[in-house]
Amino acid sequence: MERCPLCRAMLNGAETCRRCKAELQTVLRVERENQALLGAAMHRLSLGDAAASRRLLRLALGLHATPEVRALWQLVGAMPDPSDAAPQ
């Protein structure tokens, strides 16, 4: 996060906004967790495991639906789900 979500001041890596004094530790933690979920989803997708990628992206969407998470969700959603295949 580059800017305070409340007053838009530059953060420069700080966990407290210098302008409005907002405590941003929780917001930064959620952002880190979301990035970790997104990275794990991309990794699973690169291994061909779209189902695991979907599960991770669903969690990421619940935390914070960033443009990157939404774009990957659309991509994975357009892929065929093997569990939907007709039984043989």
C-alpha positions in Angstrom: 0.0 0.0 0.0 1.5 3.3 -1.1 -1.1 5.7 0.2 -3.3 6.0 3.3 -6.8 4.7 2.4 -8.3 7.5 4.6 -6.4 10.7 3.7 -4.3 9.5 0.7 -1.0 10.7 2.2 2.1 8.8 1.1 3.0 6.0 3.6 6.6 5.2 2.7 6.3 1.8 4.4 4.9 3.2 7.6 2.2 1.3 9.6 0.7 4.6 10.9 -0.2 7.5 8.7 1.9 10.5 9.4 -0.9 12.9 8.4 -4.1 11.5 9.9 -2.5 9.0 12.4 -4.6 6.1 11.2 -3.3 2.7 12.4 -3.0 0.6 9.3 -1.5 -2.6 10.7 -4.7 -4.6 10.1 -5.1 -3.2 6.6 -1.5 -4.0 5.7 -1.9 -7.6 7.1 -5.0 -8.2 5.0 -3.2 -6.8 1.9 -0.2 -9.2 2.5 -2.6 -12.2 3.1 -4.4 -11.3 -0.1 -1.2 -11.1 -2.1 -0.1 -14.5 -0.7 -3.4 -16.1 -1.7 -3.1 -14.6 -5.2 0.4 -15.9 -5.5 -0.6 -19.4 -4.4 -3.5 -19.4 -6.8 -1.2 -18.4 -9.7 1.2 -21.1 -8.7 -1.5 -23.8 -8.5 -2.8 -22.6 -11.9 0.6 -22.9 -13.4 0.7 -26.5 -12.2 -2.6 -27.1 -14.0 -4.6 -27.3 -10.8 -7.5 -25.0 -11.6 -9.7 -26.4 -8.8 -7.2 -25.4 -6.1 -6.7 -22.1 -7.8 -10.5 -21.4 -7.7 -10.6 -22.2 -4.0 -7.6 -19.9 -3.2 -9.1 -17.1 -5.4 -12.5 -17.4 -3.6 -10.7 -16.8 -0.3 -8.8 -13.9 -1.8 -12.0 -12.4 -3.1 -13.5 -12.6 0.4 -10.5 -10.7 1.8 -10.1 -8.0 -0.8 -11.3 -8.1 -4.4 -8.4 -6.4 -6.1 -8.4 -5.9 -9.8 -5.7 -8.6 -10.1 -7.8 -11.1 -8.1 -10.9 -10.3 -10.1 -9.1 -10.7 -13.4 -7.6 -14.1 -12.4 -11.0 -15.2 -11.1 -12.5 -14.5 -14.5 -9.7 -16.3 -16.3 -10.1 -19.4 -14.1 -13.8 -19.2 -14.3 -13.6 -19.5 -18.0 -11.7 -22.7 -17.8 -13.6 -26.0 -17.9 -14.0 -27.6 -14.4 -13.3 -31.3 -14.6 -15.7 -31.9 -11.7 -18.5 -30.8 -14.0 -17.7 -33.4 -16.6 -20.3 -36.1 -17.3 -19.6 -39.4 -15.6 -18.4 -42.1 -18.0 
